[in-house]
Amino acid sequence: MTRRVMLAEQLILIEAELRLLGWWADTPPSAQALASEQPFAVDSMAFEQWLQWLFLPRMQQLLASGGALPSTCGIQPMAEMVLVDRASQARSLLARLGEFDRLIAGVV
């Protein structure tokens, strides 16, 4: 299995975790919120919204287009910081994000 396939599968697992946690929304944030230029859109949406509406689509698009992959991601440390009050609830999501970080870095 190629690294790109493993990354694509990991994105599906991240989405599944968001859904299991009840953190998946049917309605997107406003266009203004989606246009945030702040890292992780911290000024306009919750972290789980950023995952759903920005991170997952961008990574899926990058994989589908065959574009160059980043050499690092660092999404798990950010998630741990943001979800500190919900860490036990988000344990599986944090693990999935950590696996994504390892795959992006080429650590299989």
N, CA, C and O atoms as a MOPAC input file, in Angstrom:
PM7 MOZYME 1SCF
protein

 N      0.85100 1    -1.17500 1     0.00000 1
 C      0.00000 1     0.00000 1     0.00000 1
 C      0.90000 1     1.24300 1     0.00000 1
 O      1.85500 1     1.33200 1     0.77300 1
 N      0.58200 1     2.18800 1    -0.87100 1
 C      1.41000 1     3.38400 1    -0.97100 1
 C      1.11300 1     4.35700 1     0.17400 1
 O      0.07400 1     4.28300 1     0.83000 1
 N      2.03700 1     5.24400 1     0.38100 1
 C      1.88800 1     6.26500 1     1.42700 1
 C      0.65200 1     7.11500 1     1.17200 1
 O     -0.07400 1     7.44200 1     2.11000 1
 N      0.40100 1     7.47600 1    -0.08000 1
 C     -0.77500 1     8.28400 1    -0.41400 1
 C     -2.06700 1     7.54400 1    -0.07900 1
 O     -3.01300 1     8.14800 1     0.42700 1
 N     -2.11300 1     6.26000 1    -0.35200 1
 C     -3.29900 1     5.46200 1    -0.02500 1
 C     -3.47900 1     5.41000 1     1.49500 1
 O     -4.59500 1     5.54600 1     1.99600 1
 N     -2.38900 1     5.21500 1     2.21800 1
 C     -2.48100 1     5.17600 1     3.68200 1
 C     -2.94300 1     6.52100 1     4.23300 1
 O     -3.72900 1     6.55900 1     5.17900 1
 N     -2.46700 1     7.62600 1     3.65800 1
 C     -2.90500 1     8.95200 1     4.08900 1
 C     -4.39200 1     9.15700 1     3.79600 1
 O     -5.12700 1     9.68400 1     4.63100 1
 N     -4.82900 1     8.74100 1     2.61200 1
 C     -6.24700 1     8.86700 1     2.25500 1
 C     -7.11500 1     8.06500 1     3.21800 1
 O     -8.17200 1     8.53100 1     3.64400 1
 N     -6.67000 1     6.87000 1     3.55600 1
 C     -7.41600 1     6.04300 1     4.51500 1
 C     -7.45200 1     6.71000 1     5.88700 1
 O     -8.47300 1     6.66900 1     6.57300 1
 N     -6.35500 1     7.31600 1     6.28200 1
 C     -6.30400 1     7.99100 1     7.57800 1
 C     -7.27500 1     9.16400 1     7.62000 1
 O     -7.89100 1     9.42100 1     8.65400 1
 N     -7.41500 1     9.87100 1     6.51200 1
 C     -8.37700 1    10.97100 1     6.45100 1
 C     -9.80600 1    10.46100 1     6.63700 1
 O    -10.62000 1    11.11000 1     7.29400 1
 N    -10.10200 1     9.31300 1     6.06300 1
 C    -11.42400 1     8.69600 1     6.23800 1
 C    -11.64000 1     8.33400 1     7.70500 1
 O    -12.73500 1     8.52300 1     8.23600 1
 N    -10.61000 1     7.82000 1     8.35500 1
 C    -10.71200 1     7.45400 1     9.77300 1
 C    -10.87900 1     8.69500 1    10.65700 1
 O    -11.59800 1     8.65100 1    11.65500 1
 N    -10.22600 1     9.78700 1    10.29800 1
 C    -10.38100 1    11.04000 1    11.05100 1
 C    -11.82600 1    11.52900 1    10.92300 1
 O    -12.44000 1    11.93400 1    11.91100 1
 N    -12.35700 1    11.48900 1     9.71400 1
 C    -13.75900 1    11.88200 1     9.52400 1
 C    -14.68200 1    10.99400 1    10.34800 1
 O    -15.61400 1    11.48300 1    10.98700 1
 N    -14.42500 1     9.68900 1    10.33300 1
 C    -15.26400 1     8.76200 1    11.10200 1
 C    -15.22500 1     9.08600 1    12.59100 1
 O    -16.25400 1     9.01800 1    13.26200 1
 N    -14.06400 1     9.43400 1    13.11200 1
 C    -13.95000 1     9.80000 1    14.52900 1
 C    -14.74400 1    11.07100 1    14.83000 1
 O    -15.43400 1    11.14900 1    15.84700 1
 N    -14.64400 1    12.05700 1    13.95300 1
 C    -15.41100 1    13.28500 1    14.14700 1
 C    -16.91000 1    12.98500 1    14.17900 1
 O    -17.64700 1    13.56200 1    14.97800 1
 N    -17.34300 1    12.09900 1    13.32400 1
 C    -18.76200 1    11.72600 1    13.29200 1
 C    -19.15600 1    10.98700 1    14.56600 1
 O    -20.20600 1    11.25900 1    15.14800 1
 N    -18.30800 1    10.04800 1    14.99900 1
 C    -18.59700 1     9.29200 1    16.22800 1
 C    -18.70200 1    10.20500 1    17.44600 1
 O    -19.52600 1     9.98200 1    18.33300 1
 N    -17.87500 1    11.21200 1    17.47600 1
 C    -17.88000 1    12.15900 1    18.58900 1
 C    -19.05800 1    13.13900 1    18.52300 1
 O    -19.32100 1    13.87000 1    19.47700 1
 N    -19.75600 1    13.14300 1    17.39600 1
 C    -20.84800 1    14.10000 1    17.21200 1
 C    -20.34400 1    15.48900 1    16.87100 1
 O    -21.04900 1    16.47800 1    17.07200 1
 N    -19.12500 1    15.56500 1    16.35500 1
 C    -18.49500 1    16.83900 1    16.03500 1
 C    -18.53600 1    17.13600 1    14.53700 1
 O    -17.84500 1    18.04000 1    14.06900 1
 N    -19.32700 1    16.39600 1    13.79100 1
 C    -19.46000 1    16.58500 1    12.35200 1
 C    -20.70500 1    17.42700 1    12.11300 1
 O    -21.77800 1    17.09400 1    12.61500 1
 N    -20.58400 1    18.49300 1    11.36700 1
 C    -21.70200 1    19.40300 1    11.13000 1
 C    -22.22900 1    19.26000 1     9.70700 1
 O    -21.47400 1    18.98200 1     8.77500 1
 N    -23.52500 1    19.45200 1     9.55500 1
 C    -24.14200 1    19.41900 1     8.23400 1
 C    -24.06000 1    20.76800 1     7.53100 1
 O    -24.10800 1    20.84300 1     6.30300 1
 N    -23.93700 1    21.81900 1     8.31200 1
 C    -23.92300 1    23.17400 1     7.76500 1
 C    -22.52100 1    23.75600 1     7.88300 1
 O    -21.95000 1    23.78200 1     8.97300 1
 N    -21.96400 1    24.22200 1     6.77400 1
 C    -20.62100 1    24.80200 1     6.84300 1
 C    -20.61300 1    26.14500 1     7.56200 1
 O    -21.63800 1    26.82200 1     7.64300 1
 N    -19.45400 1    26.52400 1     8.08200 1
 C    -19.30700 1    27.86400 1     8.66200 1
 C    -19.50300 1    28.90700 1     7.55400 1
 O    -19.53300 1    28.57000 1     6.37100 1
 N    -19.63300 1    30.14800 1     7.94600 1
 C    -19.81400 1    31.23000 1     6.97900 1
 C    -18.59100 1    31.33100 1     6.05700 1
 O    -17.50400 1    30.85400 1     6.38300 1
 N    -18.80100 1    31.95600 1     4.91600 1
 C    -17.69100 1    32.17500 1     3.97600 1
 C    -16.58300 1    32.98100 1     4.63800 1
 O    -15.40000 1    32.75700 1     4.37800 1
 N    -16.97200 1    33.91600 1     5.49200 1
 C    -15.98500 1    34.72900 1     6.20800 1
 C    -15.14400 1    33.85300 1     7.13700 1
 O    -13.92400 1    34.00300 1     7.19400 1
 N    -15.78900 1    32.94600 1     7.85700 1
 C    -15.05400 1    32.04600 1     8.76100 1
 C    -14.11500 1    31.15200 1     7.96600 1
 O    -12.97500 1    30.92900 1     8.37400 1
 N    -14.58300 1    30.64000 1     6.83800 1
 C    -13.76300 1    29.76000 1     6.00600 1
 C    -12.58100 1    30.49800 1     5.37600 1
 O    -11.57500 1    29.87800 1     5.03000 1
 N    -12.69700 1    31.79900 1     5.22800 1
 C    -11.63900 1    32.59900 1     4.60900 1
 C    -10.57400 1    33.05700 1     5.60300 1
 O     -9.67100 1    33.80700 1     5.23100 1
 N    -10.66400 1    32.62500 1     6.84600 1
 C     -9.70100 1    33.03100 1     7.87100 1
 C     -8.27200 1    32.76600 1     7.40600 1
 O     -7.98700 1    31.74500 1     6.78100 1
 N     -7.40100 1    33.68100 1     7.71600 1
 C     -5.99000 1    33.51400 1     7.38300 1
 C     -5.15600 1    33.13100 1     8.60400 1
 O     -3.94000 1    32.97200 1     8.50500 1
 N     -5.80600 1    32.98700 1     9.74100 1
 C     -5.11200 1    32.59500 1    10.96600 1
 C     -4.82300 1    31.08900 1    10.93500 1
 O     -5.61400 1    30.32700 1    10.37800 1
 N     -3.72000 1    30.65300 1    11.51600 1
 C     -3.46000 1    29.22000 1    11.59400 1
 C     -4.63600 1    28.51100 1    12.26200 1
 O     -5.14300 1    28.95800 1    13.29100 1
 N     -5.05400 1    27.41800 1    11.67200 1
 C     -6.15700 1    26.60400 1    12.19000 1
 C     -7.45700 1    27.39800 1    12.29600 1
 O     -8.38900 1    26.95900 1    12.96900 1
 N     -7.53700 1    28.55500 1    11.64600 1
 C     -8.72400 1    29.42800 1    11.67500 1
 C     -9.19500 1    29.68200 1    13.10400 1
 O    -10.39500 1    29.72600 1    13.37400 1
 N     -8.23700 1    29.84800 1    14.01700 1
 C     -8.56300 1    29.99300 1    15.43800 1
 C     -9.43800 1    31.21200 1    15.72800 1
 O    -10.10400 1    31.27300 1    16.76100 1
 N     -9.43300 1    32.17400 1    14.81900 1
 C    -10.23000 1    33.37200 1    15.04000 1
 C    -11.67800 1    33.23100 1    14.59100 1
 O    -12.49900 1    34.10300 1    14.87700 1
 N    -12.00500 1    32.14200 1    13.88900 1
 C    -13.34400 1    32.08700 1    13.30700 1
 C    -14.09900 1    30.77200 1    13.47100 1
 O    -15.29800 1    30.71900 1    13.19600 1
 N    -13.43100 1    29.71500 1    13.91000 1
 C    -14.15300 1    28.45500 1    14.06500 1
 C    -13.47300 1    27.54500 1    15.08500 1
 O    -12.30100 1    27.71300 1    15.42200 1
 N    -14.24400 1    26.58900 1    15.55700 1
 C    -13.71800 1    25.58900 1    16.49400 1
 C    -12.76300 1    24.65900 1    15.74600 1
 O    -12.85900 1    24.51000 1    14.52700 1
 N    -11.86000 1    24.04600 1    16.47000 1
 C    -10.86300 1    23.17000 1    15.86600 1
 C    -11.51200 1    22.05500 1    15.04900 1
 O    -11.06600 1    21.75000 1    13.94300 1
 N    -12.57100 1    21.44800 1    15.59900 1
 C    -13.21600 1    20.36100 1    14.86700 1
 C    -13.87100 1    20.86200 1    13.57700 1
 O    -13.96000 1    20.11900 1    12.59900 1
 N    -14.32600 1    22.11000 1    13.57000 1
 C    -14.84900 1    22.68900 1    12.32800 1
 C    -13.72000 1    22.86200 1    11.32300 1
 O    -13.88200 1    22.56600 1    10.13900 1
 N    -12.58200 1    23.34000 1    11.79500 1
 C    -11.42300 1    23.50600 1    10.92400 1
 C    -11.02400 1    22.16500 1    10.31900 1
 O    -10.72700 1    22.07800 1     9.12700 1
 N    -11.01700 1    21.11900 1    11.14700 1
 C    -10.69000 1    19.79400 1    10.62100 1
 C    -11.64100 1    19.41700 1     9.49400 1
 O    -11.21200 1    19.00200 1     8.41700 1
 N    -12.93700 1    19.56500 1     9.75400 1
 C    -13.94800 1    19.13400 1     8.79200 1
 C    -13.96500 1    19.97200 1     7.51600 1
 O    -13.99900 1    19.42400 1     6.41500 1
 N    -13.94100 1    21.26900 1     7.65500 1
 C    -14.19500 1    22.14300 1     6.51600 1
 C    -12.94700 1    22.63400 1     5.79800 1
 O    -13.03700 1    23.07300 1     4.65100 1
 N    -11.79400 1    22.57400 1     6.43500 1
 C    -10.56800 1    23.05200 1     5.78700 1
 C     -9.50800 1    21.95800 1     5.66100 1
 O     -9.03800 1    21.67300 1     4.55900 1
 N     -9.13200 1    21.35000 1     6.77600 1
 C     -8.05000 1    20.37300 1     6.75200 1
 C     -8.37600 1    19.15800 1     5.88500 1
 O     -7.62400 1    18.84000 1     4.96400 1
 N     -9.48400 1    18.48000 1     6.16800 1
 C     -9.82000 1    17.26500 1     5.41800 1
 C     -9.97800 1    17.53600 1     3.91900 1
 O     -9.37900 1    16.82200 1     3.11400 1
 N    -10.76200 1    18.54200 1     3.51500 1
 C    -10.88200 1    18.78600 1     2.06900 1
 C     -9.55900 1    19.14800 1     1.39300 1
 O     -9.28500 1    18.70500 1     0.27700 1
 N     -8.74600 1    19.95200 1     2.07100 1
 C     -7.46700 1    20.34000 1     1.46200 1
 C     -6.53900 1    19.14400 1     1.30800 1
 O     -5.88500 1    18.99100 1     0.27700 1
 N     -6.48100 1    18.30900 1     2.31400 1
 C     -5.62700 1    17.12700 1     2.22700 1
 C     -6.15200 1    16.13500 1     1.18800 1
 O     -5.37000 1    15.53500 1     0.45000 1
 N     -7.46800 1    15.96300 1     1.12900 1
 C     -8.05800 1    15.06500 1     0.12900 1
 C     -7.76600 1    15.57500 1    -1.27900 1
 O     -7.43300 1    14.79600 1    -2.17200 1
 N     -7.89100 1    16.87400 1    -1.46800 1
 C     -7.62200 1    17.47500 1    -2.77400 1
 C     -6.14900 1    17.31200 1    -3.15700 1
 O     -5.83100 1    16.99900 1    -4.30400 1
 N     -5.26800 1    17.52200 1    -2.20300 1
 C     -3.83800 1    17.37500 1    -2.44200 1
 C     -3.50600 1    15.94400 1    -2.84500 1
 O     -2.74100 1    15.71900 1    -3.78300 1
 N     -4.07400 1    14.99200 1    -2.14400 1
 C     -3.82500 1    13.58600 1    -2.47200 1
 C     -4.40000 1    13.23000 1    -3.83800 1
 O     -3.75200 1    12.53600 1    -4.62200 1
 N     -5.60300 1    13.69700 1    -4.12500 1
 C     -6.25400 1    13.37500 1    -5.39500 1
 C     -5.52700 1    13.99000 1    -6.58600 1
 O     -5.48400 1    13.39900 1    -7.66500 1
 N     -4.95800 1    15.17700 1    -6.39000 1
 C     -4.28800 1    15.86900 1    -7.48900 1
 C     -2.86900 1    15.35800 1    -7.73300 1
 O     -2.25000 1    15.66700 1    -8.75200 1
 N     -2.36900 1    14.57600 1    -6.78500 1
 C     -0.99400 1    14.10200 1    -6.91200 1
 C      0.02200 1    15.17100 1    -6.56500 1
 O      1.20500 1    15.03500 1    -6.87500 1
 N     -0.43700 1    16.23700 1    -5.92000 1
 C      0.45700 1    17.33000 1    -5.54200 1
 C      1.51100 1    16.90100 1    -4.53600 1
 O      1.40400 1    15.85500 1    -3.89600 1
 N      2.52200 1    17.73300 1    -4.41600 1
 C      3.59800 1    17.45300 1    -3.46100 1
 C      3.04000 1    17.49700 1    -2.04800 1
 O      2.29600 1    18.41000 1    -1.68600 1
 N      3.40500 1    16.50900 1    -1.26400 1
 C      2.95000 1    16.42500 1     0.12000 1
 C      3.88900 1    17.21500 1     1.02600 1
 O      5.09100 1    17.27700 1     0.77100 1
 N      3.34600 1    17.81800 1     2.08600 1
 C      4.24000 1    18.47200 1     3.04700 1
 C      5.11100 1    17.43000 1     3.73600 1
 O      4.74300 1    16.25700 1     3.81200 1
 N      6.24800 1    17.85200 1     4.22800 1
 C      7.14400 1    16.90900 1     4.89600 1
 C      6.79400 1    16.73100 1     6.36700 1
 O      7.20900 1    15.75700 1     6.99500 1
 N      6.03500 1    17.66700 1     6.91000 1
 C      5.56400 1    17.56100 1     8.28900 1
 C      4.15100 1    18.13300 1     8.36300 1
 O      3.70700 1    18.85500 1     7.47000 1
 N      3.46200 1    17.79700 1     9.44200 1
 C      2.10900 1    18.31400 1     9.60900 1
 C      1.95200 1    18.91600 1    11.00200 1
 O      1.62400 1    20.09700 1    11.12100 1
 N      2.17500 1    18.14300 1    12.05000 1
 C      2.06700 1    18.65000 1    13.41000 1
 C      0.65100 1    18.91200 1    13.87400 1
 O      0.42200 1    19.77000 1    14.72600 1
 N     -0.29900 1    18.18200 1    13.32300 1
 C     -1.69500 1    18.39100 1    13.69100 1
 C     -2.01900 1    17.83100 1    15.07500 1
 O     -2.84400 1    18.39500 1    15.79400 1
 N     -1.38400 1    16.73800 1    15.44700 1
 C     -1.68300 1    16.14100 1    16.75400 1
 C     -1.32900 1    17.07200 1    17.91600 1
 O     -2.15400 1    17.23300 1    18.81600 1
 N     -0.15400 1    17.69000 1    17.94400 1
 C      0.14200 1    18.59800 1    19.06000 1
 C     -0.85700 1    19.74900 1    19.17000 1
 O     -1.23300 1    20.13900 1    20.27600 1
 N     -1.28500 1    20.29100 1    18.03800 1
 C     -2.28400 1    21.35900 1    18.07200 1
 C     -3.59700 1    20.82100 1    18.63700 1
 O     -4.22800 1    21.46300 1    19.47700 1
 N     -3.99800 1    19.65400 1    18.17600 1
 C     -5.24100 1    19.04100 1    18.66400 1
 C     -5.17000 1    18.79500 1    20.16700 1
 O     -6.13800 1    19.05100 1    20.88300 1
 N     -4.03900 1    18.30500 1    20.64900 1
 C     -3.88800 1    18.04700 1    22.08200 1
 C     -4.02900 1    19.33600 1    22.88400 1
 O     -4.61800 1    19.33900 1    23.96500 1
 N     -3.49000 1    20.42600 1    22.35700 1
 C     -3.57300 1    21.70100 1    23.04500 1
 C     -5.01400 1    22.22200 1    23.05000 1
 O     -5.52100 1    22.65400 1    24.08500 1
 N     -5.65700 1    22.17900 1    21.90400 1
 C     -7.01000 1    22.71200 1    21.77300 1
 C     -8.03600 1    21.84800 1    22.49900 1
 O     -8.99400 1    22.36500 1    23.07500 1
 N     -7.83600 1    20.54400 1    22.46900 1
 C     -8.81000 1    19.61200 1    23.04000 1
 C     -8.42900 1    19.15000 1    24.44700 1
 O     -8.91700 1    18.12000 1    24.91100 1
 N     -7.57700 1    19.88800 1    25.11800 1
 C     -7.08400 1    19.48800 1    26.43200 1
 C     -8.22700 1    19.17300 1    27.39800 1
 O     -8.12100 1    18.22900 1    28.18100 1
 N     -9.30100 1    19.93400 1    27.35700 1
 C    -10.43100 1    19.69500 1    28.26300 1
 C    -11.29900 1    18.52300 1    27.82700 1
 O    -12.14800 1    18.05000 1    28.58300 1
 N    -11.07800 1    18.05900 1    26.60200 1
 C    -11.85600 1    16.93000 1    26.08000 1
 C    -10.94600 1    15.78800 1    25.64400 1
 O    -11.33600 1    14.96200 1    24.81900 1
 N     -9.73800 1    15.73800 1    26.19400 1
 C     -8.72500 1    14.77000 1    25.76300 1
 C     -9.18200 1    13.32300 1    25.91000 1
 O     -8.93800 1    12.50800 1    25.02000 1
 N     -9.83900 1    12.99300 1    27.01300 1
 C    -10.26300 1    11.60200 1    27.18600 1
 C    -11.35400 1    11.25500 1    26.18100 1
 O    -11.38600 1    10.13900 1    25.66200 1
 N    -12.23900 1    12.19000 1    25.90400 1
 C    -13.29800 1    11.97700 1    24.91900 1
 C    -12.70700 1    11.86000 1    23.51000 1
 O    -13.20700 1    11.09300 1    22.68700 1
 N    -11.65700 1    12.61100 1    23.24100 1
 C    -11.07600 1    12.68800 1    21.90100 1
 C     -9.87200 1    11.76100 1    21.71600 1
 O     -9.13000 1    11.91000 1    20.74500 1
 N     -9.66900 1    10.82000 1    22.61800 1
 C     -8.48200 1     9.95400 1    22.57200 1
 C     -8.26800 1     9.30700 1    21.19900 1
 O     -7.16000 1     9.33800 1    20.66400 1
 N     -9.31900 1     8.72600 1    20.63300 1
 C     -9.18300 1     8.05500 1    19.33000 1
 C     -8.89500 1     9.04900 1    18.21100 1
 O     -8.10300 1     8.76600 1    17.31300 1
 N     -9.53500 1    10.20900 1    18.26500 1
 C     -9.27200 1    11.23900 1    17.26300 1
 C     -7.81700 1    11.68800 1    17.34400 1
 O     -7.15400 1    11.83300 1    16.31700 1
 N     -7.32400 1    11.90700 1    18.54500 1
 C     -5.92700 1    12.31500 1    18.72300 1
 C     -4.97300 1    11.25600 1    18.17400 1
 O     -3.95300 1    11.58700 1    17.56900 1
 N     -5.30200 1     9.99400 1    18.38400 1
 C     -4.46900 1     8.90700 1    17.85800 1
 C     -4.47400 1     8.92000 1    16.33200 1
 O     -3.43100 1     8.73300 1    15.70600 1
 N     -5.62700 1     9.13800 1    15.73800 1
 C     -5.73800 1     9.19100 1    14.26300 1
 C     -4.92300 1    10.36200 1    13.70900 1
 O     -4.23200 1    10.22200 1    12.70000 1
 N     -5.00800 1    11.51100 1    14.37400 1
 C     -4.23800 1    12.67100 1    13.93000 1
 C     -2.73800 1    12.42600 1    14.06900 1
 O     -1.95000 1    12.84600 1    13.22200 1
 N     -2.35500 1    11.74600 1    15.14400 1
 C     -0.94400 1    11.39400 1    15.33000 1
 C     -0.45200 1    10.45600 1    14.24000 1
 O      0.67600 1    10.58700 1    13.76500 1
 N     -1.28700 1     9.51800 1    13.84700 1
 C     -0.92300 1     8.60300 1    12.76200 1
 C     -0.78900 1     9.37300 1    11.45200 1
 O      0.10800 1     9.09100 1    10.65800 1
 N     -1.66800 1    10.33600 1    11.22000 1
 C     -1.54900 1    11.16800 1    10.02700 1
 C     -0.21200 1    11.91200 1    10.03100 1
 O      0.47800 1    11.96000 1     9.01300 1
 N      0.14700 1    12.48500 1    11.17100 1
 C      1.44400 1    13.17800 1    11.28800 1
 C      2.59300 1    12.24500 1    10.93800 1
 O      3.50500 1    12.62500 1    10.20400 1
 N      2.55100 1    11.01900 1    11.46400 1
 C      3.63400 1    10.06200 1    11.19100 1
 C      3.69100 1     9.70300 1     9.70400 1
 O      4.77400 1     9.61800 1     9.12500 1
 N      2.53100 1     9.49300 1     9.09300 1
 C      2.50200 1     9.14200 1     7.66900 1
 C      3.00600 1    10.29100 1     6.80700 1
 O      3.75300 1    10.06500 1     5.85600 1
 N      2.61300 1    11.50900 1     7.12300 1
 C      3.08600 1    12.67700 1     6.35300 1
 C      4.59700 1    12.77500 1     6.46400 1
 O      5.27500 1    13.07400 1     5.48100 1
 N      5.12600 1    12.52600 1     7.64800 1
 C      6.56800 1    12.61800 1     7.86700 1
 C      7.33300 1    11.43500 1     7.27400 1
 O      8.56400 1    11.41800 1     7.26500 1
 N      6.58500 1    10.44500 1     6.77700 1
 C      7.22500 1     9.27100 1     6.19400 1
 C      7.64000 1     8.23600 1     7.20600 1
 O      8.41200 1     7.33100 1     6.88800 1
 N      7.13700 1     8.35300 1     8.43300 1
 C      7.43700 1     7.39300 1     9.48300 1
 C      6.29600 1     6.37100 1     9.50700 1
 O      5.23500 1     6.62600 1    10.07600 1
 N      6.52300 1     5.23900 1     8.89600 1
 C      5.46100 1     4.23500 1     8.77200 1
 C      5.67600 1     3.11400 1     9.75000 1
 O      4.88300 1     2.17400 1     9.79500 1

